Amino acid sequence: MQKGRWLVIFLCFLAVAINYIDRANLAVAAPYIQKELGLDSGQMGLLLSGFFWTYALMQMPFGWFVDKVGARIALPLAVAWWSLFTAATAAASSLAAMFGCRLMLGVGEAGAYPSCAKIVSQWFDVKERGFATSIFDSGSRVGSALSIPVVALIIELWGWRASFVITGAVGVIWVIGWWLIYKEPQAVAAIEQHEAGKVAAVAARPKVKWASLFRHRTLWGMMLGFFCLNFVIYFFITWFPTYLVTERGFSLKSLGTLGTIPAVASIVGGWIGGLTSDALYRRGWSLTAARKTCIVGGMLMSSSISLSVFTENTYAMLAFFSLAYASLAFAGASIWCLPADVAPTPAHVASIGGIQNFASNTAGIFITTFTGFMLVMGNGSFTAPLLTAGAFALLGAFSYLFIVGKIEPLSITPDQPSATDAASLAQRL
């Protein structure tokens, strides 16, 4: 395998980090936008949810698009699109205009994770995918962590509108770097052949209908489980800064220091999760046991987010949030391996990634809107949203443990050649 694969993963890491900075800057700027535009908590919740509507809806089309044209074209196209509308948000002066920019932001950002999952499947063997995935996936936590101090500093120096212009410009720089650096992997064919006996099925390239993927219980379990994980994780990306400021009395300075602790913990948690999954598999555990142990264990531990409700101590509260966020990242490294693990052919990796990410990001719509209206009904209290998040963490663990089946390529439809037939054909060739 080429040494350049780690540079490729670093580029994916940067793209995801920029992705999360651009979506999270609104959450950091929210108190200032509310004040300037005169928005109440319900309207702010609606605005925070706008991104997720198009982000979720475009996951499946974008996953299909990535499989058709390749990640080399799809990923920079996505980054350029969302960077344009990030910068355009600075010009918004009404709820409707800002909501429109967030809708368009979601369209572009939908391409990031399906593209990165596709790239990992092309460049990395199954024994290394956990760690490779954890690296690009940790970009989400790095982006979330950086968005708080960086955006807060920009707002303090130049105002909230400047934060959108500057973060949008960073994406444009990344696109230029991608076109200068990235080359299609020369080792793709070798990797596919290495993976098969199973990929003798690739040699025969059975045509699997996209809609037939939904016949499998495992896919529905992945969708439900990832919905639950993101229901919890998007609290950190959307309402967490507001929670720290309004309920815990954090200053802008504290928000940029103590407020980053959970995100930093999650970065380490994600890397450990990827390394653990790979290590278990290399030591003889089945792929099912290796992936599910990390996913289910992480989801169970993430329910600790609800314990923050029961403490007044700032450091205990941050400890519970840090444990929850790190546990979510621990699970997430293996979750983003699943599209490559269960895809019936390499031509369906991004499609399955888009399908599971569609389901997961509908959670963004629910958690942002739900929290906003719970704050209105509960006189500003975050108790109900945090208890609900803990319950969804437990439901997610149940889904991955009992609904998701054996971690292996989904069986092809009955009217297609079997894997055995494909293997025999490959041997004759």
Helices and strands as residue ranges (DSSP letters): H 5-37, H 41-57, H 59-69, H 71-88, G 89-91, H 95-109, H 112-123, H 129-158, H 160-181, H 188-195, H 200-204, G 210-215, H 217-238, H 240-246, H 252-257, G 258-260, H 261-282, H 287-302, G 303-310, H 314-335, H 338-342, G 346-348, H 349-377, H 383-398, I 399-403, H 419-428
